[in-house]
Amino acid sequence: MSAAADQDAPARRMWVITEDDSLFDECARAASSMDGWAASGPHRLEEVLEVPAGAGLAIVDGKLGGSGPFVAARLLSLAGAPRTVLVLPDSDDLVEPIARFCGAAGVLARGFDPTELADIAAAVERFSGQGSHPEEQADPVLPMALLEELSGQASRGAQLIEALADPETSLFNYEFLTYKLDEEFKRARRFGQPLSCVMLGFDGEADSGVLGSLASIFLQAARDTDILGRFDISSFLFLLPNTPARGAEVMAKRIRESAERLGLADVIGDRLELSVGIATFPHAKIGRADDLFRLSREAFQRAQADGSGVLHSI
């Protein structure tokens, strides 16, 4: 029976998108241990794209041919089809964030414990009928071409890092920053935690050696939970979860002092002077992630214009 013909099946249905019977068998065994769940398939992606939202889970094989599992998850998300779980040959720390870019509810490795799938299914059901989960509303920003490239790299962490990192500094690139800004803002709003956005940079251009030195300073001043990225040729954007304005200011001043001690210079030999703009949520003027970014950038531009060093937007 096709997925389209089976649309009236119980909501606790797993639509297994695979050409591998062994993966279907693995999912069927897991479903049999979960109250009221059943596996359907194997299916083709095109079939499951026709299934209405709320009808269980779409289990996507990480070895899927064609565009690959990340693009499949993205298309399922855009179509409003069942929430997606990717089952990959193996995993690493970057696979799950990429999968969530694409709207997936979770990631499993082959040979998964049925309780892992049960936990994902329970989380999806918990938020069904209550509107989207605040952390699951972000529209994925990675372009399709990059997703297709990543689809063949899921087992090679170094290549994933290269795809998400700025090549000159090894900090995160603009695409990743755009996603993380939205994700971290929604998390901060949901849990009532502060989130500081810091933009800093310099006038002119710097060579790769100076950029590398700056990146090293940034990383030494940051915590593991901070997100550090390169915004454009001469500016950087930091997202500091659970950090109030004062904490962001302390970090920014530490970075400026370290850069001054090194005596870094731009490509024409002028001393590199860092300007910093900071905005922090919660605040009455910040209702969206865009507000947080805009205010930090405006503060950064004012700091550059008047030479004030570190400037709070509000």
Beta strands, then each sheet from edge to edge (+ up, - down):
strand 1: 13-17
strand 2: 38-43
strand 3: 57-61
strand 4: 83-88
strand 5: 104-109
strand 6: 195-201
strand 7: 227-232
strand 8: 235-241
strand 9: 275-281
strand 10: 310-312
sheet 1: 2+ 1+ 3+ 4+ 5+
sheet 2: 7+ 8- 6+ 9- 10-
end
